[in-house]
Amino acid sequence: MEKFSSEELKFSDKAISHFTSSIQSRGKGQGVRIGVKKAGCSGYEYFFDYVDGQPETKNDFIFNKGGCKIYVDPDSLSYLKGSMVDYSEEGLNKGIKFHNPNAKAVCGCGESFTI
């Protein structure tokens, strides 16, 4: 896997392509919001949402990758720094994957993690 700074949030070309095509399929949206919230059996889980119109907060970090805007709130970014956001297709399983060095443990279903 590619090495990168522990202060950065990186996105694979496949993830950017997936986000871009998802927005185009919807026919609207100015970007994607990703983040972390308290939930799941391990304590935290990742979430995704579309950004339509004005973003919720002016404090968001905005990553403009390949013409796709990705919005991340400051609290979530503190959990995501050093991560690689990827898109994978393994058999019938398709989706965004986080390679997060901050996660100490991941639950059995892979949906939540512990810091």
Phi and psi restraints in degrees (range 20) as a CNS / XPLOR table:
assign (resid 1 and name C) (resid 2 and name N)
       (resid 2 and name CA) (resid 2 and name C) 1.0 -63.0 20.0 2
assign (resid 2 and name N) (resid 2 and name CA)
       (resid 2 and name C) (resid 3 and name N) 1.0 137.8 20.0 2
assign (resid 2 and name C) (resid 3 and name N)
       (resid 3 and name CA) (resid 3 and name C) 1.0 -89.7 20.0 2
assign (resid 3 and name N) (resid 3 and name CA)
       (resid 3 and name C) (resid 4 and name N) 1.0 144.8 20.0 2
assign (resid 3 and name C) (resid 4 and name N)
       (resid 4 and name CA) (resid 4 and name C) 1.0 -154.7 20.0 2
assign (resid 4 and name N) (resid 4 and name CA)
       (resid 4 and name C) (resid 5 and name N) 1.0 170.1 20.0 2
assign (resid 4 and name C) (resid 5 and name N)
       (resid 5 and name CA) (resid 5 and name C) 1.0 -66.8 20.0 2
assign (resid 5 and name N) (resid 5 and name CA)
       (resid 5 and name C) (resid 6 and name N) 1.0 143.6 20.0 2
assign (resid 5 and name C) (resid 6 and name N)
       (resid 6 and name CA) (resid 6 and name C) 1.0 -72.2 20.0 2
assign (resid 6 and name N) (resid 6 and name CA)
       (resid 6 and name C) (resid 7 and name N) 1.0 -6.1 20.0 2
assign (resid 6 and name C) (resid 7 and name N)
       (resid 7 and name CA) (resid 7 and name C) 1.0 -99.9 20.0 2
assign (resid 7 and name N) (resid 7 and name CA)
       (resid 7 and name C) (resid 8 and name N) 1.0 -3.6 20.0 2
assign (resid 7 and name C) (resid 8 and name N)
       (resid 8 and name CA) (resid 8 and name C) 1.0 -104.5 20.0 2
assign (resid 8 and name N) (resid 8 and name CA)
       (resid 8 and name C) (resid 9 and name N) 1.0 160.8 20.0 2
assign (resid 8 and name C) (resid 9 and name N)
       (resid 9 and name CA) (resid 9 and name C) 1.0 -120.1 20.0 2
assign (resid 9 and name N) (resid 9 and name CA)
       (resid 9 and name C) (resid 10 and name N) 1.0 119.7 20.0 2
assign (resid 9 and name C) (resid 10 and name N)
       (resid 10 and name CA) (resid 10 and name C) 1.0 -112.4 20.0 2
assign (resid 10 and name N) (resid 10 and name CA)
       (resid 10 and name C) (resid 11 and name N) 1.0 155.5 20.0 2
assign (resid 10 and name C) (resid 11 and name N)
       (resid 11 and name CA) (resid 11 and name C) 1.0 -130.7 20.0 2
assign (resid 11 and name N) (resid 11 and name CA)
       (resid 11 and name C) (resid 12 and name N) 1.0 132.0 20.0 2
assign (resid 11 and name C) (resid 12 and name N)
       (resid 12 and name CA) (resid 12 and name C) 1.0 -74.6 20.0 2
assign (resid 12 and name N) (resid 12 and name CA)
       (resid 12 and name C) (resid 13 and name N) 1.0 159.8 20.0 2
assign (resid 12 and name C) (resid 13 and name N)
       (resid 13 and name CA) (resid 13 and name C) 1.0 -60.2 20.0 2
assign (resid 13 and name N) (resid 13 and name CA)
       (resid 13 and name C) (resid 14 and name N) 1.0 -36.2 20.0 2
assign (resid 13 and name C) (resid 14 and name N)
       (resid 14 and name CA) (resid 14 and name C) 1.0 -65.0 20.0 2
assign (resid 14 and name N) (resid 14 and name CA)
       (resid 14 and name C) (resid 15 and name N) 1.0 -38.8 20.0 2
assign (resid 14 and name C) (resid 15 and name N)
       (resid 15 and name CA) (resid 15 and name C) 1.0 -66.3 20.0 2
assign (resid 15 and name N) (resid 15 and name CA)
       (resid 15 and name C) (resid 16 and name N) 1.0 -45.1 20.0 2
assign (resid 15 and name C) (resid 16 and name N)
       (resid 16 and name CA) (resid 16 and name C) 1.0 -62.6 20.0 2
assign (resid 16 and name N) (resid 16 and name CA)
       (resid 16 and name C) (resid 17 and name N) 1.0 -42.6 20.0 2
assign (resid 16 and name C) (resid 17 and name N)
       (resid 17 and name CA) (resid 17 and name C) 1.0 -60.9 20.0 2
assign (resid 17 and name N) (resid 17 and name CA)
       (resid 17 and name C) (resid 18 and name N) 1.0 -41.7 20.0 2
assign (resid 17 and name C) (resid 18 and name N)
       (resid 18 and name CA) (resid 18 and name C) 1.0 -64.0 20.0 2
assign (resid 18 and name N) (resid 18 and name CA)
       (resid 18 and name C) (resid 19 and name N) 1.0 -47.1 20.0 2
assign (resid 18 and name C) (resid 19 and name N)
       (resid 19 and name CA) (resid 19 and name C) 1.0 -60.5 20.0 2
assign (resid 19 and name N) (resid 19 and name CA)
       (resid 19 and name C) (resid 20 and name N) 1.0 -46.1 20.0 2
assign (resid 19 and name C) (resid 20 and name N)
       (resid 20 and name CA) (resid 20 and name C) 1.0 -61.7 20.0 2
assign (resid 20 and name N) (resid 20 and name CA)
       (resid 20 and name C) (resid 21 and name N) 1.0 -46.8 20.0 2
assign (resid 20 and name C) (resid 21 and name N)
       (resid 21 and name CA) (resid 21 and name C) 1.0 -68.3 20.0 2
assign (resid 21 and name N) (resid 21 and name CA)
       (resid 21 and name C) (resid 22 and name N) 1.0 -32.4 20.0 2
assign (resid 21 and name C) (resid 22 and name N)
       (resid 22 and name CA) (resid 22 and name C) 1.0 -64.5 20.0 2
assign (resid 22 and name N) (resid 22 and name CA)
       (resid 22 and name C) (resid 23 and name N) 1.0 -42.8 20.0 2
assign (resid 22 and name C) (resid 23 and name N)
       (resid 23 and name CA) (resid 23 and name C) 1.0 -65.3 20.0 2
assign (resid 23 and name N) (resid 23 and name CA)
       (resid 23 and name C) (resid 24 and name N) 1.0 -43.3 20.0 2
assign (resid 23 and name C) (resid 24 and name N)
       (resid 24 and name CA) (resid 24 and name C) 1.0 -63.9 20.0 2
assign (resid 24 and name N) (resid 24 and name CA)
       (resid 24 and name C) (resid 25 and name N) 1.0 -39.0 20.0 2
assign (resid 24 and name C) (resid 25 and name N)
       (resid 25 and name CA) (resid 25 and name C) 1.0 -63.9 20.0 2
assign (resid 25 and name N) (resid 25 and name CA)
       (resid 25 and name C) (resid 26 and name N) 1.0 -36.1 20.0 2
assign (resid 25 and name C) (resid 26 and name N)
       (resid 26 and name CA) (resid 26 and name C) 1.0 -68.5 20.0 2
assign (resid 26 and name N) (resid 26 and name CA)
       (resid 26 and name C) (resid 27 and name N) 1.0 -31.0 20.0 2
assign (resid 26 and name C) (resid 27 and name N)
       (resid 27 and name CA) (resid 27 and name C) 1.0 84.1 20.0 2
assign (resid 27 and name N) (resid 27 and name CA)
       (resid 27 and name C) (resid 28 and name N) 1.0 5.1 20.0 2
assign (resid 27 and name C) (resid 28 and name N)
       (resid 28 and name CA) (resid 28 and name C) 1.0 -160.2 20.0 2
assign (resid 28 and name N) (resid 28 and name CA)
       (resid 28 and name C) (resid 29 and name N) 1.0 165.5 20.0 2
assign (resid 28 and name C) (resid 29 and name N)
       (resid 29 and name CA) (resid 29 and name C) 1.0 120.5 20.0 2
assign (resid 29 and name N) (resid 29 and name CA)
       (resid 29 and name C) (resid 30 and name N) 1.0 141.7 20.0 2
assign (resid 29 and name C) (resid 30 and name N)
       (resid 30 and name CA) (resid 30 and name C) 1.0 -105.0 20.0 2
assign (resid 30 and name N) (resid 30 and name CA)
       (resid 30 and name C) (resid 31 and name N) 1.0 -3.4 20.0 2
assign (resid 30 and name C) (resid 31 and name N)
       (resid 31 and name CA) (resid 31 and name C) 1.0 170.7 20.0 2
assign (resid 31 and name N) (resid 31 and name CA)
       (resid 31 and name C) (resid 32 and name N) 1.0 -168.2 20.0 2
assign (resid 31 and name C) (resid 32 and name N)
       (resid 32 and name CA) (resid 32 and name C) 1.0 -126.4 20.0 2
assign (resid 32 and name N) (resid 32 and name CA)
       (resid 32 and name C) (resid 33 and name N) 1.0 138.3 20.0 2
assign (resid 32 and name C) (resid 33 and name N)
       (resid 33 and name CA) (resid 33 and name C) 1.0 -103.6 20.0 2
assign (resid 33 and name N) (resid 33 and name CA)
       (resid 33 and name C) (resid 34 and name N) 1.0 129.1 20.0 2
assign (resid 33 and name C) (resid 34 and name N)
       (resid 34 and name CA) (resid 34 and name C) 1.0 -122.0 20.0 2
assign (resid 34 and name N) (resid 34 and name CA)
       (resid 34 and name C) (resid 35 and name N) 1.0 152.7 20.0 2
assign (resid 34 and name C) (resid 35 and name N)
       (resid 35 and name CA) (resid 35 and name C) 1.0 -171.5 20.0 2
assign (resid 35 and name N) (resid 35 and name CA)
       (resid 35 and name C) (resid 36 and name N) 1.0 -172.8 20.0 2
assign (resid 35 and name C) (resid 36 and name N)
       (resid 36 and name CA) (resid 36 and name C) 1.0 -127.7 20.0 2
assign (resid 36 and name N) (resid 36 and name CA)
       (resid 36 and name C) (resid 37 and name N) 1.0 137.3 20.0 2
assign (resid 36 and name C) (resid 37 and name N)
       (resid 37 and name CA) (resid 37 and name C) 1.0 -136.9 20.0 2
assign (resid 37 and name N) (resid 37 and name CA)
       (resid 37 and name C) (resid 38 and name N) 1.0 157.3 20.0 2
assign (resid 37 and name C) (resid 38 and name N)
       (resid 38 and name CA) (resid 38 and name C) 1.0 -72.4 20.0 2
assign (resid 38 and name N) (resid 38 and name CA)
       (resid 38 and name C) (resid 39 and name N) 1.0 118.7 20.0 2
assign (resid 38 and name C) (resid 39 and name N)
       (resid 39 and name CA) (resid 39 and name C) 1.0 -180.0 20.0 2
assign (resid 39 and name N) (resid 39 and name CA)
       (resid 39 and name C) (resid 40 and name N) 1.0 175.8 20.0 2
assign (resid 39 and name C) (resid 40 and name N)
       (resid 40 and name CA) (resid 40 and name C) 1.0 79.7 20.0 2
assign (resid 40 and name N) (resid 40 and name CA)
       (resid 40 and name C) (resid 41 and name N) 1.0 171.9 20.0 2
assign (resid 40 and name C) (resid 41 and name N)
       (resid 41 and name CA) (resid 41 and name C) 1.0 -76.1 20.0 2
assign (resid 41 and name N) (resid 41 and name CA)
       (resid 41 and name C) (resid 42 and name N) 1.0 -16.7 20.0 2
assign (resid 41 and name C) (resid 42 and name N)
       (resid 42 and name CA) (resid 42 and name C) 1.0 -104.0 20.0 2
assign (resid 42 and name N) (resid 42 and name CA)
       (resid 42 and name C) (resid 43 and name N) 1.0 -3.7 20.0 2
assign (resid 42 and name C) (resid 43 and name N)
       (resid 43 and name CA) (resid 43 and name C) 1.0 120.1 20.0 2
assign (resid 43 and name N) (resid 43 and name CA)
       (resid 43 and name C) (resid 44 and name N) 1.0 -40.5 20.0 2
assign (resid 43 and name C) (resid 44 and name N)
       (resid 44 and name CA) (resid 44 and name C) 1.0 -136.7 20.0 2
assign (resid 44 and name N) (resid 44 and name CA)
       (resid 44 and name C) (resid 45 and name N) 1.0 151.7 20.0 2
assign (resid 44 and name C) (resid 45 and name N)
       (resid 45 and name CA) (resid 45 and name C) 1.0 -143.8 20.0 2
assign (resid 45 and name N) (resid 45 and name CA)
       (resid 45 and name C) (resid 46 and name N) 1.0 157.4 20.0 2
assign (resid 45 and name C) (resid 46 and name N)
       (resid 46 and name CA) (resid 46 and name C) 1.0 -82.9 20.0 2
assign (resid 46 and name N) (resid 46 and name CA)
       (resid 46 and name C) (resid 47 and name N) 1.0 151.1 20.0 2
assign (resid 46 and name C) (resid 47 and name N)
       (resid 47 and name CA) (resid 47 and name C) 1.0 -137.3 20.0 2
assign (resid 47 and name N) (resid 47 and name CA)
       (resid 47 and name C) (resid 48 and name N) 1.0 157.7 20.0 2
assign (resid 47 and name C) (resid 48 and name N)
       (resid 48 and name CA) (resid 48 and name C) 1.0 -132.4 20.0 2
assign (resid 48 and name N) (resid 48 and name CA)
       (resid 48 and name C) (resid 49 and name N) 1.0 146.9 20.0 2
assign (resid 48 and name C) (resid 49 and name N)
       (resid 49 and name CA) (resid 49 and name C) 1.0 -156.0 20.0 2
assign (resid 49 and name N) (resid 49 and name CA)
       (resid 49 and name C) (resid 50 and name N) 1.0 157.7 20.0 2
assign (resid 49 and name C) (resid 50 and name N)
       (resid 50 and name CA) (resid 50 and name C) 1.0 -86.9 20.0 2
assign (resid 50 and name N) (resid 50 and name CA)
       (resid 50 and name C) (resid 51 and name N) 1.0 148.4 20.0 2
assign (resid 50 and name C) (resid 51 and name N)
       (resid 51 and name CA) (resid 51 and name C) 1.0 -106.2 20.0 2
assign (resid 51 and name N) (resid 51 and name CA)
       (resid 51 and name C) (resid 52 and name N) 1.0 112.5 20.0 2
assign (resid 51 and name C) (resid 52 and name N)
       (resid 52 and name CA) (resid 52 and name C) 1.0 -113.3 20.0 2
assign (resid 52 and name N) (resid 52 and name CA)
       (resid 52 and name C) (resid 53 and name N) 1.0 126.6 20.0 2
assign (resid 52 and name C) (resid 53 and name N)
       (resid 53 and name CA) (resid 53 and name C) 1.0 76.3 20.0 2
assign (resid 53 and name N) (resid 53 and name CA)
       (resid 53 and name C) (resid 54 and name N) 1.0 -145.4 20.0 2
assign (resid 53 and name C) (resid 54 and name N)
       (resid 54 and name CA) (resid 54 and name C) 1.0 -75.3 20.0 2
assign (resid 54 and name N) (resid 54 and name CA)
       (resid 54 and name C) (resid 55 and name N) 1.0 129.5 20.0 2
assign (resid 54 and name C) (resid 55 and name N)
       (resid 55 and name CA) (resid 55 and name C) 1.0 -59.1 20.0 2
assign (resid 55 and name N) (resid 55 and name CA)
       (resid 55 and name C) (resid 56 and name N) 1.0 154.5 20.0 2
assign (resid 55 and name C) (resid 56 and name N)
       (resid 56 and name CA) (resid 56 and name C) 1.0 -62.0 20.0 2
assign (resid 56 and name N) (resid 56 and name CA)
       (resid 56 and name C) (resid 57 and name N) 1.0 -37.1 20.0 2
assign (resid 56 and name C) (resid 57 and name N)
       (resid 57 and name CA) (resid 57 and name C) 1.0 -134.5 20.0 2
assign (resid 57 and name N) (resid 57 and name CA)
       (resid 57 and name C) (resid 58 and name N) 1.0 146.7 20.0 2
assign (resid 57 and name C) (resid 58 and name N)
       (resid 58 and name CA) (resid 58 and name C) 1.0 -80.9 20.0 2
assign (resid 58 and name N) (resid 58 and name CA)
       (resid 58 and name C) (resid 59 and name N) 1.0 -9.3 20.0 2
assign (resid 58 and name C) (resid 59 and name N)
       (resid 59 and name CA) (resid 59 and name C) 1.0 -87.5 20.0 2
assign (resid 59 and name N) (resid 59 and name CA)
       (resid 59 and name C) (resid 60 and name N) 1.0 -1.8 20.0 2
assign (resid 59 and name C) (resid 60 and name N)
       (resid 60 and name CA) (resid 60 and name C) 1.0 -59.0 20.0 2
assign (resid 60 and name N) (resid 60 and name CA)
       (resid 60 and name C) (resid 61 and name N) 1.0 145.1 20.0 2
assign (resid 60 and name C) (resid 61 and name N)
       (resid 61 and name CA) (resid 61 and name C) 1.0 -87.4 20.0 2
assign (resid 61 and name N) (resid 61 and name CA)
       (resid 61 and name C) (resid 62 and name N) 1.0 133.5 20.0 2
assign (resid 61 and name C) (resid 62 and name N)
       (resid 62 and name CA) (resid 62 and name C) 1.0 -116.6 20.0 2
assign (resid 62 and name N) (resid 62 and name CA)
       (resid 62 and name C) (resid 63 and name N) 1.0 119.5 20.0 2
assign (resid 62 and name C) (resid 63 and name N)
       (resid 63 and name CA) (resid 63 and name C) 1.0 -101.2 20.0 2
assign (resid 63 and name N) (resid 63 and name CA)
       (resid 63 and name C) (resid 64 and name N) 1.0 121.1 20.0 2
assign (resid 63 and name C) (resid 64 and name N)
       (resid 64 and name CA) (resid 64 and name C) 1.0 -105.7 20.0 2
assign (resid 64 and name N) (resid 64 and name CA)
       (resid 64 and name C) (resid 65 and name N) 1.0 103.1 20.0 2
assign (resid 64 and name C) (resid 65 and name N)
       (resid 65 and name CA) (resid 65 and name C) 1.0 -121.4 20.0 2
assign (resid 65 and name N) (resid 65 and name CA)
       (resid 65 and name C) (resid 66 and name N) 1.0 117.1 20.0 2
assign (resid 65 and name C) (resid 66 and name N)
       (resid 66 and name CA) (resid 66 and name C) 1.0 57.8 20.0 2
assign (resid 66 and name N) (resid 66 and name CA)
       (resid 66 and name C) (resid 67 and name N) 1.0 33.1 20.0 2
assign (resid 66 and name C) (resid 67 and name N)
       (resid 67 and name CA) (resid 67 and name C) 1.0 83.2 20.0 2
assign (resid 67 and name N) (resid 67 and name CA)
       (resid 67 and name C) (resid 68 and name N) 1.0 1.4 20.0 2
assign (resid 67 and name C) (resid 68 and name N)
       (resid 68 and name CA) (resid 68 and name C) 1.0 -106.7 20.0 2
assign (resid 68 and name N) (resid 68 and name CA)
       (resid 68 and name C) (resid 69 and name N) 1.0 128.5 20.0 2
assign (resid 68 and name C) (resid 69 and name N)
       (resid 69 and name CA) (resid 69 and name C) 1.0 -94.3 20.0 2
assign (resid 69 and name N) (resid 69 and name CA)
       (resid 69 and name C) (resid 70 and name N) 1.0 131.0 20.0 2
assign (resid 69 and name C) (resid 70 and name N)
       (resid 70 and name CA) (resid 70 and name C) 1.0 -121.1 20.0 2
assign (resid 70 and name N) (resid 70 and name CA)
       (resid 70 and name C) (resid 71 and name N) 1.0 122.1 20.0 2
assign (resid 70 and name C) (resid 71 and name N)
       (resid 71 and name CA) (resid 71 and name C) 1.0 -101.2 20.0 2
assign (resid 71 and name N) (resid 71 and name CA)
       (resid 71 and name C) (resid 72 and name N) 1.0 132.5 20.0 2
assign (resid 71 and name C) (resid 72 and name N)
       (resid 72 and name CA) (resid 72 and name C) 1.0 -137.0 20.0 2
assign (resid 72 and name N) (resid 72 and name CA)
       (resid 72 and name C) (resid 73 and name N) 1.0 126.8 20.0 2
assign (resid 72 and name C) (resid 73 and name N)
       (resid 73 and name CA) (resid 73 and name C) 1.0 -73.9 20.0 2
assign (resid 73 and name N) (resid 73 and name CA)
       (resid 73 and name C) (resid 74 and name N) 1.0 155.4 20.0 2
assign (resid 73 and name C) (resid 74 and name N)
       (resid 74 and name CA) (resid 74 and name C) 1.0 -58.1 20.0 2
assign (resid 74 and name N) (resid 74 and name CA)
       (resid 74 and name C) (resid 75 and name N) 1.0 -39.3 20.0 2
assign (resid 74 and name C) (resid 75 and name N)
       (resid 75 and name CA) (resid 75 and name C) 1.0 -63.6 20.0 2
assign (resid 75 and name N) (resid 75 and name CA)
       (resid 75 and name C) (resid 76 and name N) 1.0 -44.3 20.0 2
assign (resid 75 and name C) (resid 76 and name N)
       (resid 76 and name CA) (resid 76 and name C) 1.0 -64.8 20.0 2
assign (resid 76 and name N) (resid 76 and name CA)
       (resid 76 and name C) (resid 77 and name N) 1.0 -39.3 20.0 2
assign (resid 76 and name C) (resid 77 and name N)
       (resid 77 and name CA) (resid 77 and name C) 1.0 -60.5 20.0 2
assign (resid 77 and name N) (resid 77 and name CA)
       (resid 77 and name C) (resid 78 and name N) 1.0 -33.4 20.0 2
assign (resid 77 and name C) (resid 78 and name N)
       (resid 78 and name CA) (resid 78 and name C) 1.0 -63.5 20.0 2
assign (resid 78 and name N) (resid 78 and name CA)
       (resid 78 and name C) (resid 79 and name N) 1.0 -29.9 20.0 2
assign (resid 78 and name C) (resid 79 and name N)
       (resid 79 and name CA) (resid 79 and name C) 1.0 -84.3 20.0 2
assign (resid 79 and name N) (resid 79 and name CA)
       (resid 79 and name C) (resid 80 and name N) 1.0 -22.6 20.0 2
assign (resid 79 and name C) (resid 80 and name N)
       (resid 80 and name CA) (resid 80 and name C) 1.0 -99.2 20.0 2
assign (resid 80 and name N) (resid 80 and name CA)
       (resid 80 and name C) (resid 81 and name N) 1.0 -10.8 20.0 2
assign (resid 80 and name C) (resid 81 and name N)
       (resid 81 and name CA) (resid 81 and name C) 1.0 -54.7 20.0 2
assign (resid 81 and name N) (resid 81 and name CA)
       (resid 81 and name C) (resid 82 and name N) 1.0 134.7 20.0 2
assign (resid 81 and name C) (resid 82 and name N)
       (resid 82 and name CA) (resid 82 and name C) 1.0 88.5 20.0 2
assign (resid 82 and name N) (resid 82 and name CA)
       (resid 82 and name C) (resid 83 and name N) 1.0 -2.1 20.0 2
assign (resid 82 and name C) (resid 83 and name N)
       (resid 83 and name CA) (resid 83 and name C) 1.0 -88.1 20.0 2
assign (resid 83 and name N) (resid 83 and name CA)
       (resid 83 and name C) (resid 84 and name N) 1.0 156.7 20.0 2
assign (resid 83 and name C) (resid 84 and name N)
       (resid 84 and name CA) (resid 84 and name C) 1.0 -114.9 20.0 2
assign (resid 84 and name N) (resid 84 and name CA)
       (resid 84 and name C) (resid 85 and name N) 1.0 124.1 20.0 2
assign (resid 84 and name C) (resid 85 and name N)
       (resid 85 and name CA) (resid 85 and name C) 1.0 -95.2 20.0 2
assign (resid 85 and name N) (resid 85 and name CA)
       (resid 85 and name C) (resid 86 and name N) 1.0 123.3 20.0 2
assign (resid 85 and name C) (resid 86 and name N)
       (resid 86 and name CA) (resid 86 and name C) 1.0 -130.5 20.0 2
assign (resid 86 and name N) (resid 86 and name CA)
       (resid 86 and name C) (resid 87 and name N) 1.0 164.9 20.0 2
assign (resid 86 and name C) (resid 87 and name N)
       (resid 87 and name CA) (resid 87 and name C) 1.0 -123.6 20.0 2
assign (resid 87 and name N) (resid 87 and name CA)
       (resid 87 and name C) (resid 88 and name N) 1.0 130.3 20.0 2
assign (resid 87 and name C) (resid 88 and name N)
       (resid 88 and name CA) (resid 88 and name C) 1.0 -132.5 20.0 2
assign (resid 88 and name N) (resid 88 and name CA)
       (resid 88 and name C) (resid 89 and name N) 1.0 153.2 20.0 2
assign (resid 88 and name C) (resid 89 and name N)
       (resid 89 and name CA) (resid 89 and name C) 1.0 -127.1 20.0 2
assign (resid 89 and name N) (resid 89 and name CA)
       (resid 89 and name C) (resid 90 and name N) 1.0 111.1 20.0 2
assign (resid 89 and name C) (resid 90 and name N)
       (resid 90 and name CA) (resid 90 and name C) 1.0 -125.8 20.0 2
assign (resid 90 and name N) (resid 90 and name CA)
       (resid 90 and name C) (resid 91 and name N) 1.0 97.6 20.0 2
assign (resid 90 and name C) (resid 91 and name N)
       (resid 91 and name CA) (resid 91 and name C) 1.0 64.6 20.0 2
assign (resid 91 and name N) (resid 91 and name CA)
       (resid 91 and name C) (resid 92 and name N) 1.0 -124.7 20.0 2
assign (resid 91 and name C) (resid 92 and name N)
       (resid 92 and name CA) (resid 92 and name C) 1.0 -84.3 20.0 2
assign (resid 92 and name N) (resid 92 and name CA)
       (resid 92 and name C) (resid 93 and name N) 1.0 -9.9 20.0 2
assign (resid 92 and name C) (resid 93 and name N)
       (resid 93 and name CA) (resid 93 and name C) 1.0 -88.8 20.0 2
assign (resid 93 and name N) (resid 93 and name CA)
       (resid 93 and name C) (resid 94 and name N) 1.0 119.3 20.0 2
assign (resid 93 and name C) (resid 94 and name N)
       (resid 94 and name CA) (resid 94 and name C) 1.0 -132.1 20.0 2
assign (resid 94 and name N) (resid 94 and name CA)
       (resid 94 and name C) (resid 95 and name N) 1.0 140.5 20.0 2
assign (resid 94 and name C) (resid 95 and name N)
       (resid 95 and name CA) (resid 95 and name C) 1.0 161.2 20.0 2
assign (resid 95 and name N) (resid 95 and name CA)
       (resid 95 and name C) (resid 96 and name N) 1.0 176.1 20.0 2
assign (resid 95 and name C) (resid 96 and name N)
       (resid 96 and name CA) (resid 96 and name C) 1.0 -74.9 20.0 2
assign (resid 96 and name N) (resid 96 and name CA)
       (resid 96 and name C) (resid 97 and name N) 1.0 136.8 20.0 2
assign (resid 96 and name C) (resid 97 and name N)
       (resid 97 and name CA) (resid 97 and name C) 1.0 -125.6 20.0 2
assign (resid 97 and name N) (resid 97 and name CA)
       (resid 97 and name C) (resid 98 and name N) 1.0 139.8 20.0 2
assign (resid 97 and name C) (resid 98 and name N)
       (resid 98 and name CA) (resid 98 and name C) 1.0 -105.1 20.0 2
assign (resid 98 and name N) (resid 98 and name CA)
       (resid 98 and name C) (resid 99 and name N) 1.0 125.3 20.0 2
assign (resid 98 and name C) (resid 99 and name N)
       (resid 99 and name CA) (resid 99 and name C) 1.0 -101.8 20.0 2
assign (resid 99 and name N) (resid 99 and name CA)
       (resid 99 and name C) (resid 100 and name N) 1.0 91.9 20.0 2
assign (resid 99 and name C) (resid 100 and name N)
       (resid 100 and name CA) (resid 100 and name C) 1.0 -111.1 20.0 2
assign (resid 100 and name N) (resid 100 and name CA)
       (resid 100 and name C) (resid 101 and name N) 1.0 110.2 20.0 2
assign (resid 100 and name C) (resid 101 and name N)
       (resid 101 and name CA) (resid 101 and name C) 1.0 -70.0 20.0 2
assign (resid 101 and name N) (resid 101 and name CA)
       (resid 101 and name C) (resid 102 and name N) 1.0 -12.2 20.0 2
assign (resid 101 and name C) (resid 102 and name N)
       (resid 102 and name CA) (resid 102 and name C) 1.0 -81.7 20.0 2
assign (resid 102 and name N) (resid 102 and name CA)
       (resid 102 and name C) (resid 103 and name N) 1.0 -17.8 20.0 2
assign (resid 102 and name C) (resid 103 and name N)
       (resid 103 and name CA) (resid 103 and name C) 1.0 -75.9 20.0 2
assign (resid 103 and name N) (resid 103 and name CA)
       (resid 103 and name C) (resid 104 and name N) 1.0 121.0 20.0 2
assign (resid 103 and name C) (resid 104 and name N)
       (resid 104 and name CA) (resid 104 and name C) 1.0 -82.1 20.0 2
assign (resid 104 and name N) (resid 104 and name CA)
       (resid 104 and name C) (resid 105 and name N) 1.0 -32.0 20.0 2
assign (resid 104 and name C) (resid 105 and name N)
       (resid 105 and name CA) (resid 105 and name C) 1.0 -153.0 20.0 2
assign (resid 105 and name N) (resid 105 and name CA)
       (resid 105 and name C) (resid 106 and name N) 1.0 151.0 20.0 2
assign (resid 105 and name C) (resid 106 and name N)
       (resid 106 and name CA) (resid 106 and name C) 1.0 -122.5 20.0 2
assign (resid 106 and name N) (resid 106 and name CA)
       (resid 106 and name C) (resid 107 and name N) 1.0 140.5 20.0 2
assign (resid 106 and name C) (resid 107 and name N)
       (resid 107 and name CA) (resid 107 and name C) 1.0 -68.2 20.0 2
assign (resid 107 and name N) (resid 107 and name CA)
       (resid 107 and name C) (resid 108 and name N) 1.0 166.3 20.0 2
assign (resid 107 and name C) (resid 108 and name N)
       (resid 108 and name CA) (resid 108 and name C) 1.0 -59.5 20.0 2
assign (resid 108 and name N) (resid 108 and name CA)
       (resid 108 and name C) (resid 109 and name N) 1.0 -34.5 20.0 2
assign (resid 108 and name C) (resid 109 and name N)
       (resid 109 and name CA) (resid 109 and name C) 1.0 -82.1 20.0 2
assign (resid 109 and name N) (resid 109 and name CA)
       (resid 109 and name C) (resid 110 and name N) 1.0 -11.2 20.0 2
assign (resid 109 and name C) (resid 110 and name N)
       (resid 110 and name CA) (resid 110 and name C) 1.0 80.1 20.0 2
assign (resid 110 and name N) (resid 110 and name CA)
       (resid 110 and name C) (resid 111 and name N) 1.0 7.1 20.0 2
assign (resid 110 and name C) (resid 111 and name N)
       (resid 111 and name CA) (resid 111 and name C) 1.0 -90.3 20.0 2
assign (resid 111 and name N) (resid 111 and name CA)
       (resid 111 and name C) (resid 112 and name N) 1.0 -22.4 20.0 2
assign (resid 111 and name C) (resid 112 and name N)
       (resid 112 and name CA) (resid 112 and name C) 1.0 -134.3 20.0 2
assign (resid 112 and name N) (resid 112 and name CA)
       (resid 112 and name C) (resid 113 and name N) 1.0 166.2 20.0 2
assign (resid 112 and name C) (resid 113 and name N)
       (resid 113 and name CA) (resid 113 and name C) 1.0 -148.0 20.0 2
assign (resid 113 and name N) (resid 113 and name CA)
       (resid 113 and name C) (resid 114 and name N) 1.0 167.1 20.0 2
assign (resid 113 and name C) (resid 114 and name N)
       (resid 114 and name CA) (resid 114 and name C) 1.0 -116.5 20.0 2
assign (resid 114 and name N) (resid 114 and name CA)
       (resid 114 and name C) (resid 115 and name N) 1.0 141.8 20.0 2
